[in-house]
């Protein structure tokens, strides 16, 4: 009796090289965003000059990079970070702009001691920390309302937050004295949040003919919040629950995840960041204005989808959103430098949102086709 033995040689798997590891760490979607950003900068700084447009040569200057671009993306970036958490869970929060308006008015009201909240005398006026905390707390309360409507009343998130977009916008006017802005120009410690700089004495050479102006406090705040958001979504049970709910809510519930609690918390988180964005808007504009956050939700949602989030949920990263915010900021900044009016910028932003969602849908379709093919082969 003979036995045939087939020997299978085994060899250790090849370790990925530094380039492959870098690509894997950054992600293919984020690499495409970086490439798009480089192309956009090239169009603004070089191609625009071929068509006789002026202003693109000012893009690479400390005056523009640190004074215009770095500060302009902060508020939208914060709103987009909170929006990312909600969209990954398969929901949407259209009310973040109005929540920012509430945070703006409440922080100014508490700081100065006027308006509906400030005139109550419950919180001491003139305290920057308390004013900032009040603005964030107002955002959290608004987020809690959104969470209650979506989870307890079982209203579709789009309809629910569309309704609160209008309601919160009206509340912002009711909280302001006779609906008028509350000035904080006489509060230098508060306005420092928007006007302050770090590392102003650093030995940095001029760029584009402009001297180094330091790193804006606003930019540092955005980076810190982005890092916190990344850690929250990557290394905590809350973040994993958000991805699980967005991927398959039924499976997440069967796995023991409390859907109601997680969904309420995600809206509270989004509201808290929107409240902080409102506080910074007050500091930057030196007034708590009921219209401070109007229209910002469109830019925030655009950035999230552009950053790789899926419309059905379960996909997206804070890092991708951060890159997309920079891309949207460069687009707006470049169009300002080249002299395009606001209406053209709004058209470009709307087209960018449509393109981002279309790309997201295309990616989902490809992934579904790949899963179907694998299932058929097995």
C-alpha positions as CSV (number, residue, x, y, z in Angstrom):
1,X,0.0,0.0,0.0
2,X,1.5,3.3,-1.0
3,X,0.7,6.6,0.4
4,X,1.2,9.8,-1.5
5,X,2.2,12.7,0.7
6,X,2.1,16.2,-0.7
7,X,4.3,18.6,1.1
8,X,3.2,22.2,1.3
9,X,6.1,24.6,1.7
10,X,5.3,27.5,4.0
11,X,7.0,30.8,4.0
12,X,6.6,33.7,6.3
13,X,4.3,36.4,5.0
14,X,6.2,39.3,3.6
15,X,6.2,42.4,5.8
16,X,4.8,45.5,4.3
17,X,7.4,48.1,3.5
18,X,7.4,51.6,4.9
19,X,5.5,53.0,1.9
20,X,2.8,50.4,2.2
21,X,2.5,50.9,5.9
22,X,2.2,54.7,5.4
23,X,-0.5,54.2,2.7
24,X,-2.4,51.8,5.0
25,X,-2.1,54.2,8.0
26,X,-3.4,57.2,6.0
27,X,-6.0,55.4,4.0
28,X,-6.8,55.4,0.3
29,X,-9.7,57.9,0.7
30,X,-7.5,60.3,2.6
31,X,-4.8,60.1,0.0
32,X,-7.3,61.0,-2.7
33,X,-8.3,64.0,-0.5
34,X,-4.6,65.1,-0.2
35,X,-4.2,64.8,-4.0
36,X,-7.4,66.8,-4.6
37,X,-6.1,69.5,-2.2
38,X,-2.8,69.7,-4.0
39,X,-4.6,70.0,-7.4
40,X,-6.9,72.8,-5.9
41,X,-3.9,74.7,-4.6
42,X,-2.2,74.4,-8.0
43,X,-5.3,75.8,-9.7
44,X,-5.5,78.7,-7.3
45,X,-1.8,79.7,-7.3
46,X,-0.7,78.8,-10.9
47,X,-3.5,78.1,-13.3
48,X,-5.5,81.1,-12.3
49,X,-2.6,83.3,-13.5
50,X,-2.9,81.8,-16.9
51,X,-6.4,83.2,-17.3
52,X,-5.3,86.7,-16.1
53,X,-6.7,86.3,-12.5
54,X,-4.9,88.1,-9.7
55,X,-4.7,87.2,-6.1
56,X,-3.5,83.6,-6.3
57,X,0.0,84.7,-5.6
58,X,-1.1,85.8,-2.1
59,X,-2.1,82.3,-1.1
60,X,1.3,81.3,0.2
61,X,1.8,84.0,2.7
62,X,1.6,83.9,6.5
63,X,-0.9,86.7,6.3
64,X,-3.3,84.4,4.3
65,X,-2.4,81.0,5.7
66,X,-2.5,82.0,9.4
67,X,-4.8,85.0,9.4
68,X,-7.4,83.9,6.8
69,X,-7.3,80.2,6.1
70,X,-6.3,78.8,9.5
71,X,-9.0,80.8,11.3
72,X,-11.7,80.5,8.7
73,X,-11.9,76.7,8.9
74,X,-12.2,76.5,12.7
75,X,-15.9,76.9,13.2
76,X,-16.9,74.7,10.2
77,X,-14.3,72.2,11.3
78,X,-15.7,71.9,14.8
79,X,-19.3,71.5,13.5
80,X,-18.0,68.9,11.0
81,X,-16.4,66.9,13.8
82,X,-19.6,66.7,15.7
83,X,-21.5,66.0,12.5
84,X,-19.1,63.1,11.7
85,X,-20.1,61.2,14.8
86,X,-23.8,61.5,13.9
87,X,-23.4,60.6,10.2
88,X,-21.3,57.5,11.0
89,X,-24.2,56.3,13.1
90,X,-26.4,56.6,10.0
91,X,-28.2,59.7,11.1
92,X,-28.0,63.5,10.4
93,X,-28.0,66.7,12.3
94,X,-29.1,69.7,10.2
95,X,-29.5,71.9,13.2
96,X,-25.8,72.4,14.1
97,X,-25.7,75.9,12.7
98,X,-28.7,77.0,14.8
99,X,-27.2,75.4,17.9
100,X,-24.1,77.4,17.3
101,X,-26.2,80.5,17.2
102,X,-27.7,79.6,20.6
103,X,-24.2,78.9,22.0
104,X,-23.1,82.3,20.7
105,X,-26.0,84.3,22.2
106,X,-25.9,82.4,25.6
107,X,-22.1,82.8,26.1
108,X,-22.3,86.6,25.3
109,X,-25.4,86.9,27.5
110,X,-23.8,85.3,30.5
111,X,-20.5,87.2,30.0
112,X,-22.1,90.6,29.8
113,X,-25.1,90.0,32.0
114,X,-27.9,90.9,29.6
115,X,-30.4,89.0,27.6
116,X,-32.7,86.3,28.7
117,X,-30.1,84.1,30.4
118,X,-27.7,86.8,31.6
119,X,-30.5,88.9,33.2
120,X,-31.5,86.0,35.5
121,X,-28.4,86.7,37.6
122,X,-27.9,82.9,38.3
123,X,-24.4,82.9,36.8
124,X,-21.8,85.6,37.5
125,X,-21.1,88.1,34.7
126,X,-17.6,88.8,33.5
127,X,-16.3,85.3,34.0
128,X,-14.8,83.9,30.8
129,X,-14.7,80.3,31.9
130,X,-18.4,80.3,33.0
131,X,-19.4,82.1,29.8
132,X,-17.7,79.4,27.7
133,X,-19.2,76.6,29.8
134,X,-22.6,78.2,29.5
135,X,-22.4,78.2,25.7
136,X,-21.3,74.6,25.6
137,X,-24.0,73.6,28.0
138,X,-26.6,75.3,25.9
139,X,-25.4,73.3,22.9
140,X,-25.6,70.1,25.0
141,X,-29.2,70.8,26.0
142,X,-30.1,71.4,22.3
143,X,-28.4,68.2,21.4
144,X,-30.4,66.4,24.2
145,X,-33.6,67.7,22.6
146,X,-32.6,66.4,19.2
147,X,-31.8,63.0,20.8
148,X,-35.1,62.9,22.6
149,X,-37.1,63.7,19.4
150,X,-35.2,61.1,17.4
151,X,-35.2,58.2,19.9
152,X,-38.3,58.7,22.1
153,X,-40.7,60.3,19.6
154,X,-39.1,58.2,16.8
155,X,-39.0,61.0,14.3
156,X,-36.7,60.6,11.3
157,X,-33.4,62.4,12.1
158,X,-33.5,64.5,8.9
159,X,-37.1,65.7,9.6
160,X,-36.4,66.1,13.4
161,X,-33.3,68.2,12.9
162,X,-34.8,70.2,10.0
163,X,-37.5,71.2,12.5
164,X,-35.1,72.1,15.2
165,X,-33.0,74.0,12.7
166,X,-35.9,76.5,12.5
167,X,-36.9,76.2,16.2
168,X,-33.4,76.7,17.6
169,X,-32.8,79.6,15.2
170,X,-35.9,81.2,16.7
171,X,-34.8,80.5,20.3
172,X,-31.5,82.2,19.6
173,X,-33.4,85.4,18.8
174,X,-35.6,85.0,21.8
175,X,-32.6,84.7,24.1
176,X,-31.0,87.9,22.7
177,X,-32.3,91.2,24.1
178,X,-35.0,92.2,21.6
179,X,-33.3,89.9,19.1
180,X,-30.3,92.2,18.8
181,X,-26.6,91.1,19.0
182,X,-24.8,91.3,22.4
183,X,-21.4,93.0,22.1
184,X,-18.4,91.6,23.9
185,X,-15.8,94.0,22.5
186,X,-15.0,95.2,26.0
187,X,-14.1,91.7,27.2
188,X,-10.4,91.3,26.0
189,X,-9.9,88.0,27.9
190,X,-12.9,86.5,26.0
191,X,-12.0,87.9,22.6
192,X,-8.4,86.5,23.1
193,X,-9.9,83.1,22.1
194,X,-10.2,84.4,18.5
195,X,-7.5,87.0,18.4
196,X,-4.8,85.4,20.6
197,X,-1.7,83.8,19.1
198,X,0.9,81.3,20.3
199,X,4.6,81.2,19.4
200,X,4.6,84.8,18.1
201,X,8.3,85.2,18.9
202,X,9.4,82.0,17.1
203,X,12.2,82.5,14.6
204,X,10.1,81.7,11.5
205,X,11.2,83.3,8.2
206,X,8.8,85.4,6.2
207,X,6.5,83.6,3.7
208,X,5.1,85.2,0.6
209,X,6.4,88.6,1.7
210,X,4.6,88.5,5.0
211,X,6.2,88.0,8.5
212,X,5.3,85.2,10.8
213,X,2.3,86.1,12.9
214,X,2.1,83.1,15.3
215,X,-0.4,80.2,15.6
216,X,-4.0,81.3,16.2
217,X,-5.6,80.1,19.4
218,X,-8.6,79.1,17.3
219,X,-6.5,76.7,15.3
220,X,-5.1,75.1,18.4
221,X,-8.6,74.6,19.8
222,X,-9.7,72.9,16.5
223,X,-6.7,70.5,16.5
224,X,-7.3,69.6,20.2
225,X,-11.0,68.8,19.6
226,X,-10.1,66.8,16.5
227,X,-7.6,64.7,18.5
228,X,-10.2,64.1,21.2
229,X,-12.8,63.2,18.6
230,X,-10.3,60.8,16.9
231,X,-9.5,59.1,20.2
232,X,-13.2,58.9,21.1
233,X,-14.2,57.2,17.9
234,X,-11.1,54.9,17.6
235,X,-10.3,53.7,21.1
236,X,-13.5,53.9,23.2
237,X,-16.6,51.7,23.5
238,X,-18.7,54.7,22.5
239,X,-16.9,55.1,19.2
240,X,-17.2,51.4,18.4
241,X,-20.9,51.5,19.3
242,X,-21.4,54.4,16.8
243,X,-19.7,52.4,14.0
244,X,-21.7,49.3,14.9
245,X,-25.1,51.2,14.9
246,X,-24.2,52.8,11.5
247,X,-23.2,49.4,10.1
248,X,-26.2,47.4,11.3
249,X,-28.4,48.8,14.0
250,X,-30.3,45.5,14.5
251,X,-27.0,43.5,14.9
252,X,-25.8,46.2,17.3
253,X,-28.9,45.9,19.4
254,X,-28.6,42.1,19.5
255,X,-25.0,42.5,20.6
256,X,-26.2,44.3,23.7
257,X,-25.7,48.0,22.6
258,X,-28.2,50.4,24.1
259,X,-29.2,52.2,20.9
260,X,-31.3,54.9,22.6
261,X,-28.5,55.8,25.0
262,X,-25.8,55.9,22.4
263,X,-27.9,57.9,19.9
264,X,-28.8,60.5,22.6
265,X,-25.2,60.8,23.7
266,X,-24.0,61.3,20.1
267,X,-26.5,64.2,19.7
268,X,-25.4,65.7,23.0
269,X,-21.7,65.4,21.8
270,X,-22.6,67.1,18.5
271,X,-24.5,69.8,20.3
272,X,-21.6,70.4,22.8
273,X,-19.2,71.0,19.9
274,X,-21.7,73.2,18.1
275,X,-22.1,75.2,21.3
276,X,-18.3,75.6,21.5
277,X,-18.3,76.7,17.9
278,X,-20.9,79.3,18.8
279,X,-18.7,80.6,21.6
280,X,-15.8,81.0,19.3
281,X,-18.0,82.8,16.8
282,X,-18.9,85.3,19.5
283,X,-15.2,85.8,20.3
284,X,-14.3,86.2,16.6
285,X,-17.1,88.6,15.7
286,X,-17.1,90.3,19.1
287,X,-20.8,89.8,19.5
288,X,-23.3,87.2,20.4
289,X,-25.5,87.3,17.2
290,X,-28.6,85.1,16.7
291,X,-27.6,84.6,13.1
292,X,-23.9,83.8,13.7
293,X,-24.3,80.1,12.8
294,X,-26.8,80.5,9.9
295,X,-25.8,78.4,6.9
296,X,-22.8,76.7,8.4
297,X,-24.5,73.3,8.5
298,X,-24.2,73.0,4.7
299,X,-20.4,73.4,4.8
300,X,-20.1,71.0,7.8
301,X,-22.2,68.3,6.1
302,X,-20.3,68.7,2.9
303,X,-17.0,68.2,4.7
304,X,-18.1,65.0,6.4
305,X,-19.3,63.4,3.1
306,X,-16.3,64.7,1.3
307,X,-14.1,63.1,4.0
308,X,-15.3,59.6,3.2
309,X,-18.4,59.1,5.4
310,X,-21.2,56.9,3.9
311,X,-24.7,58.2,3.6
312,X,-26.0,55.0,5.1
313,X,-23.6,55.2,8.1
314,X,-20.9,52.8,9.4
315,X,-18.1,54.6,7.6
316,X,-16.0,57.7,8.1
317,X,-13.1,59.1,10.2
318,X,-12.4,62.3,12.1
319,X,-9.1,62.5,10.1
320,X,-10.9,62.3,6.8
321,X,-13.3,65.0,7.9
322,X,-10.4,67.2,9.0
323,X,-8.7,66.9,5.6
324,X,-12.0,67.7,3.9
325,X,-12.5,70.8,6.1
326,X,-9.1,72.0,4.9
327,X,-10.1,71.3,1.3
328,X,-13.4,73.3,1.7
329,X,-11.5,76.1,3.4
330,X,-8.9,76.3,0.7
331,X,-11.7,76.4,-1.9
332,X,-13.5,79.3,-0.2
333,X,-10.2,81.1,0.5
334,X,-9.0,80.7,-3.0
335,X,-12.2,82.0,-4.5
336,X,-12.1,85.0,-2.2
337,X,-8.5,85.7,-3.3
338,X,-9.5,85.4,-6.9
339,X,-12.4,87.8,-6.5
340,X,-15.4,85.4,-6.9
341,X,-18.5,86.7,-5.2
342,X,-20.4,84.9,-2.5
343,X,-23.1,83.5,-4.8
344,X,-20.6,81.7,-7.0
345,X,-19.0,80.3,-3.8
346,X,-22.3,78.9,-2.7
347,X,-22.9,77.3,-6.1
348,X,-19.4,75.7,-5.9
349,X,-20.1,74.5,-2.4
350,X,-23.5,73.0,-3.4
351,X,-21.9,71.2,-6.4
352,X,-19.1,69.9,-4.1
353,X,-21.7,68.4,-1.7
354,X,-23.5,66.7,-4.6
355,X,-20.2,65.3,-5.8
356,X,-19.2,64.1,-2.4
357,X,-22.5,62.3,-1.9
358,X,-22.3,60.8,-5.4
359,X,-18.8,59.5,-4.7
360,X,-20.0,58.1,-1.4
361,X,-22.9,56.3,-3.1
362,X,-20.5,54.9,-5.8
363,X,-18.2,53.6,-3.1
364,X,-21.1,51.9,-1.3
365,X,-22.2,50.3,-4.6
366,X,-18.7,49.0,-5.3
367,X,-18.4,47.6,-1.8
368,X,-21.8,45.9,-2.1
369,X,-20.8,44.4,-5.4
370,X,-17.6,43.1,-3.9
371,X,-19.5,41.5,-1.0
372,X,-22.0,39.9,-3.4
373,X,-19.2,38.5,-5.6
374,X,-17.3,37.0,-2.6
375,X,-20.6,35.4,-1.3
376,X,-21.3,33.9,-4.8
377,X,-17.7,32.5,-5.0
378,X,-17.9,30.9,-1.6
